[in-house]
Amino acid sequence: MKRAIILAAGEGSRLKPLTKHRPKAMVKLAGQDLIKHQINILLKCNISQISVVVGCHGEIIREQYNKITSIIENKDWSSTNMVYSFDCWLKKADFNFLGDTIVSYGDIVYNQEVLTSLLKKPDDFVISADTEFNDYWSKRSENPLDDLESFKIGKDGRVIDIGQKIQETESIDAQYIGLMKFSKKGISTISHAISRLKKRADYKKLYFTDLLSDLIVNDIPIMPSLHHRGWLEIDTLEDLQLAEELFEAIF
């Protein structure tokens, strides 16, 4: 058995006016909410235990997706980030759960092949990454380096660097997409890592890549699940327009 958590507490300010009265994860792409696209793929892969961490306009997700296994509220969504939202879920999580846990950002969509590839990896910590990101980012931005982040794989196959600003695209091996898989052991390790990170003054503002970087520094093996496209991120109105154009080719 496997379970999934969708982190969907964000406001989505760069998607206004679409997010003026609805959460970012409920912006429509190809006629369906972003979160609905994710749920459909999860169900196709026999993952029906799905939790969503909500924040801004979270009551709308609660009303329209009340058949989701659980909805957890991040009451401090306006002043916090991904790690804090994940910890909101951790505080209610069943640590005796024997299966793997899928974690996904709420502003992405991915096809079944991407998720299947991730599920096949046997490791305790696995993160999905796109090796053909260059063309996509060149369409998303006039200067891709403004948004691209580091992602390096070491000689032993582990991810050794993630989430840092880069100076050239040639310095990275892929691009992290905000989709991960953790084993039961992995969830326990992450819980300890978050306890450690809470000592930082900027804890509430930490991105998930900050958590992954902390694991790397502490010699926790994070393995990549590499794929060639198969996903889209919707962070701006321009991203949404591009996603509409690319959707059929992805799905």
N, C-alpha and C positions, 0 to 999 in steps of 0.2 A: 504494500500500500504506500501511496505517496500523497503529499499534501502540498498546497501552494499558498503563498502570501503575495498579494499585490499591494505595493506601497503607493497609495493614491491620495495623500493628504494635501498635496500642493495646490496653490492657487491658480497657477497657469497665467500669470499676468501678461505674458507676451502673446497670449492667444485671445486677449480681449478684443472685441466685445463678446466673443463666443463663450467666454468663461465668466461673464458678469453675473449670471444667475445659475451656473452649473459648474461642477468640478471639472478639472482638466481631463480626468479619465473618462468623462462622458461627452467629450467633443466627438462629433460624428465623422467617421471616415468611411467612404463607400457605403453610406447609408446606415452604419451601425456605430454605436459607442465604442471607443477604444477598448474599454474594459470588457465589452461583450465579445469583441474579436478574441481577446485573450482567453476568456472563459470557454469559448467554443473550441479553441485549440487544446486547452487543458482537458476538457471533457473527451475530445477525440483520443487523447492519450490516456484515458481512464483515470484521470485525476479529478475527483468530484469533491474532495474536501478542500474547499477554497475559502481563505480568509482575506479580507480587504481592510487595510488601515486607512481610515478616512479622516478628513480634516475640513478644509474649506468646502462649504455646501455639501457636507457629508450626508446630511439627511436625505438628499435626493438619491444617492446610491443606496442608502438604507431602504428607502421606499420602493425603488424600482428593482433592486436585486436582493430582495428579502429571502430568497431561497439559497443564497450563499451560506456556507457552513457557519461563518461568524463574521461580524463586522466590529472592528476595534476602532475606537476614536482616539485620535491625537488631538487633545484639547488645546495644545500649545502649537498648533500647526503654523501659525503666523510668525513664530520666532524660532522654529526648529527646522531640522533637515532630516535626511533619510535615516541616519543611524538612530536618531531619537524615535522616529516612527517605527522602525524595526523593533526597538526596545519596548515600545508599547505593546507590540504583539508578543514579544518574549515573556513579558510579565504575566501573560495569560496562557502561554504555550504549555502543551503537555510534553514534558521532557521524557516521558516513557514511550512516546511514539517511536515505533521501530523503523519506519520507512524514511525515505528521503524527503527533504523539504525544498521545494522550488520557490525562489524569491524573484520577483519581477517588479520593475518600475511600472508605474501606471500610465506613462505617456509613450509607451512603445507598443508595436504589434509585431508578431513574428509568425512564420508559417510552421506547419507541423514538422517539417524536416529539421528545422533549427531545434525545436524542443526534443524531438526524438534523438538527435545526436547528443544533446546534453544528458538525457536520461540514460543513455548507454554507457556513459563514463562511470567507472566503478569507484572513483576516488572520493575522499571525504569532502573536498572542496573543489568545485568545478565552476568556471565562469565562461559564458559564451562570448565569442569575439569574432568579428567580421574581418576576413583577410582582404576583401575587395572593397575597402572603404573609400579609397581615393576618389573614384568617379562620383560616388554618392555625395561626399563632402564638397566636391567642387561644384556640384549642383545646388547644395544647401547654402553655400557661403562664397562670397567673393574672395575671402581670405580664410581658407580652411584651418590655418594654424591658430586662428583666434579661438577655435572650439575643440580641435583635436587634442587628445591627451595621450600620454605615454602608455605603451603596452609592449613589454619586452619579455621574450621567452628565453630562458637560459639553456645551456647545453644539456641539462638533465630533463628538459621538457617542462620545468616549472615556470610559472609566471614570476618574474623577478622585479618588475617595475610596472606601476599602473597609476593612472590618474594625475600625472604631473604635466605641466606645460612643456611643449616641445618647440624646437627651433626649426626642424625640418621633418617632412613626412617619412623620409628614408630612415629615420631613427626608430621607427616603430614597426612591429610585426603584424599588428591587427588593431582593431578598435573594439573596446569593451562596449556591450550593448545594454547592460542593465538587466541581465538575466543570469541566474545562478542556481546551483544545486548543492545542498549540504546534507551530509549523512547525519544520523543521530549523534555520533561523536562530534561531527562538525558543529552542530547547533550548540552543544555543550561548550566547545572551545570558544565559539563566538560570544557566548554569554559571559565567559571569563574575560574575554578581550574587551567587551563593552564596559565591564566593571572597572577595568584598568583605564579605559579612555575617559570615564566619567571624572577622573582627576584633572583632566585638561580644562582650562578656562573656556575654550571654544567648543566644548563637547556638544552642546545643543545644535551647533551649526555644521557638524561634521557630515561629509558626504559618505556614501557607502564605499567609495574608493579609498577614503581615509581609513576605514575599518580594514579593508583588504590589505592596504599598505602596512598597517600595524601587524597583521598576521604574517606578512612576508618578512618584516623586520624580526619577528620572533620565531623565524624558521619553520613556519607552518606551511606545508606544501600545497600550493594552489595550482591546479592544473587547468589548462585551457580546453574548451570545446570549440574548435575552429570551424567556421563555415564561410560560404561565399554568398554574401548578401542574404536575402530571405527575411529581412526585417526592415522596419521603418521607425523613426523617432519623430514625434510631433511636439515640438517645443515652441514654434512660432507659427504665425499665419502663413508665412512663406513655406515652412515645412509641411503644413497641411495641404497646400496647393500642390506641392511636389509629390506628396504621398498619394494624392488622388490620381496623379498622372502615372505613378509607378505601381499602383496597387495590383492591377491585374497581372503584371509580370512577376510580382512577388508571390501572389496567392493563386 
